[in-house]
C-alpha cells in the first residue's frame, strides 16, 4: 500500500456470547425475556460469577442496557491501550456493532436475503453452551485431552445375513441409542464385504446402515465407528455427507432426554428382553 492513503477507522465487535458472559459475571445478572423492564435498575454488582441460578434475572431490555454500559467501559480501556501503542487508527470515525446503525444494517441485509429466498430455516446441529443456553462459535471451544476407556460393542447383522456382526470400540457408549450408522474406511478390507448392508444396534435392535467414508481411521479402535447424532464434529460431517437420519438423545440442558428417539423398537421387542409377568417388578 506504499503511496496510497489508507482509511483505518476503528470498529468494536461487541456482540455475541463473550459480551453476554462478561455482563452476567460482572453485574451478577442473567437475561430473562419474560421479565418486565425495570427503569433505573441497579444490578447486584461484580464478583457474582457463580452458577446461573444464583444470578438475578432481568428483562431483555435491561440486559441490553447493561451490555451497552459495560462495553463502553471496556472499549475505553482498549482505546487507551491502542493509543499508547501508537496504532494508526482514525479515531474521528468509529462504530460499534451493538449500536443502532450497524444493527439496522444487519437487519435490513437479512430481510433482503429473506425476500430473495436466500435465508431459510432448517434443523441442524450447533455447538451449544448448556449453562448459558446459547449457541457458541468454534473459536470459543477449548479442546482438552482427558483419560478415556474403550468399550467394545458387538453389533448384529440384519436381514438374516450370515456371520458375526462388526465390533465397535467406542469411548462414548452412552450415545449408543443415538447411533444412525456404522462407518469404515473405503480401503479397509476387513469391512469391504459389509458396505451397503444393515447392522442392528446391541440392546436396542435399531437398524443402521454400514457405510464407507474416508474420515474413518482404520488404526483407531477396531477400525469401524458408530455415527451418533451427535458426539463430535466428525459425526456432523458423516451425518451431512452420508445424509443420515437424526436420533437426538441429549437435550438443550445437556441431559439425556426422557423419551426414546425415532426408530427405536418398543422395549418388549428388544433382543433378549423378557416380558414382565403380572404383579412382577
N, C-alpha and C positions, 0 to 999 in steps of 0.2 A: 504493500500500500504506500510505497515511497512516493512522495509528491502529491498524494491525494489528501483531501480533507475528510476526516472520518467523524461521523456523528455517533457519539457514545453516550446515550442517555443512561440513566440508572433506573432499573426496574426491580421491584421487590416481589418475589413469588411467595406470597404469604398465605395461600390457600392450601388446604389438604390436611391430612392426618397429623403431621408433625406439629402444626399450629394448634390443632384441636387438643392434642395430648398435652402440649405445654400449657394451654389455658386451663385445662382441667386440673393439672398438677399445681399450677401457680396459684390459682384462685380457689381451689377446693370445691369445684362445681362439676356438674355433668349436665348435658343437654337433654331436656325432656320436652319435645314439641307439644305435648298435651297440657303443659303448664301455662297459665296466663302470664302476660307480661307484667313485670314489676318495675314501675318508674323509680329511678334513684336506687336501684339495687346495690347493696353493699355485700360483696362476696365474703365468705369466711376468711380468705387470705391465703398466703402461700404456705408451703410446708404440708399441704394436705395430699400427699402422694400415695395414700394407702389405697385399699380396694375401692372400686367404683361405688359400691353400696354405701360407703362412708361419706361420699361427697354430696353436696346439696344440689338437688335437681333445680334447674332454672329453665325458663322458656327459651325457645329458639332465638327470639329477638334479643333477649338479654345475653344469651351466649355469644351471638354475633357481635354485640357491642363490646363484650369483654375481649373478643378476638381482635377487634379493631384497636382497642386500648393497649393491649399487650404488644401487638405487632408494631405499633408506633414507637413504643419504648425500645423494643429490640432493634428496630431499624435505625434509630438514632445512634445506638451503640455501634452498629455495623458501619454507619456513615462516618462516625468519628474515627474508627479504626482505619477505614479505607482512605480517609483524607490524610491521616498521619503517614500512611504508606505511600502517599503521593500518586494514587491511581488517576489516570487521565479521564475522569468522568465529567460530563457536562451536568453539574449539579443544578443548573437552572431548569432542567427538564427531567421530570421523574414520573413514575407511575407505580401503582400498587395493584396487584391482581384482585385484592379484596375490595377495591373502590368501585363505585357505581359505574364509572366509564368502562373499564376493562370487563367488568361483569356483564354489562349491557351488550358489549361487542360479542362476547362469547355466547350469550343467549340468542342474539339475532342470528349468529352464524349457525347455531344448532337448529333454530326454527327454519332457516333456509335449507339446510340439509334435510330436514324432515319433509319440507314441501317438495323437494326433488326426489324423495324416495331413497335417499342415501342413508338415513338413520332408521333403525329398526329395533324392535325389542326381541330378545332371544334369551333362552335359559342356557347358562353355561357356568363353568367353574371359575371362581376367583380366589385369590389369596385373601383370607378372612381373619380379622382380629376378634377372637371370641370374647375378649374382655371389654373392648370398646364398641363391639358390634358394628364394624365397618370394614369395607374393603381396604387393602393396603397394596402398595406398589412393590414390585420385585426389588427395587433399590432399598426398601425398608426391611427386607428379610435378612436375618443373620443365620448363616449355616454353622452348625456345631456338630462335631463328631462325638457320639456318645456310645457306650458299650451296648451291644445287642446280642441276640441269640437267634440262630436259625431254627425254625420249626419246619419239619417235613410233613407235608400234607399230600396224601395219596388220593388222586382224582380217579374216577371211574371212566369208562368209555360207554357212550350211549349207543342206541340203535342196535344192540346185540353184537357190537364189534368184539372180535376175539382178542385175547391178550390183556396184559396188565395196563392200566392207565398210567399217565405220567405222574411223577412225584415232584412237587414244587417245594423248594426250600425258601421260606419267607421269614422276614423279621417282623411281619405285621399280620399274625394270624387272626387278629380281631376284625380285619377287613374282609375275611372270607365271605360273609354274606353280601358284600358289595362287589364280588367278582363278576365280571362280564365277559372275560375271555382269557385264554392262555396264549402266550406268545413265545416263540423261539426264533433264533436267527435263521434266515433262509438257507444258509450254508451248513447248518448243524445237522449232520447225517443221523444223529440219534432220534430226531423228531421229524425227519423228512416224510416218513410214511404216515404221519398223523396230521399233517397240514390239510385243512379242509374238513376234518372230521369234527365230531362233537364229544366233549367230555361232560361229566357230571360232577358237581362240587361235592366234597365229602360233607356229611351230616345233613346238608340242606337239599341235595339232589337236584340242583338247578342246572339246566343245560347251558353250556358255554362253548363257543367255537374255539378250535385250536388253530392259530394263525401264525404266519411268518412276518417278522419285522426286523429291520436292520439294527434297531437300537437294543435288541435283546443281546445280552452278553453271555456267550457260551461258557465262559470261565467263572461266572458268578453263580453260586449255589449249584443247582442241578442243570443250569442252562436254559430252563424254561420258567417263565414268570407268569404270575396271575395279574391281570389288569383289573384294578379296582377303582371304583368311582367315589372318591379319588384319594389316592395315597400321596402322590407327589406329582411334579410337573411331567415326568415321563409317562405316568398314567394318562395325563391330559393329552399328550402327543399321540399315544396309542389310540385313545378314545376318538380323537379327531381324525387321524389318518385312516383308521380301520372302520370308522362310522359305527361304533359300538353302542349298545344300549346304556342306559343310566340307571343305576341302583344305589341311590344315596342312602347311607345308614347313619350318618353323623349330621346333627342339626347345627343351627347357627350358634348355639351355645357351646359347641364342642363336645356334646354328649351324644351317646347312641340314641337314635330315635326309638320311641316305644312301639311303633308299628313296623311290620316287615316291609321290605322294599318290593317293587313289582317283580313278578316272575317266580316268586317263592311258591313251593308246594305247601299245602296245608300240613301242619305238624304231624298229623296222624299218617301222612304219606311219606315222611322222611325215611330213608333207608335204615332199617334196624329199629325203627320206632315201635314201641309196644303200646297197644291200646290200653287206656285206663279202664279198669273194671269199676262197676258201680260201687260207690262207697269207698273206693281206694284213694290214696293221696300220693 
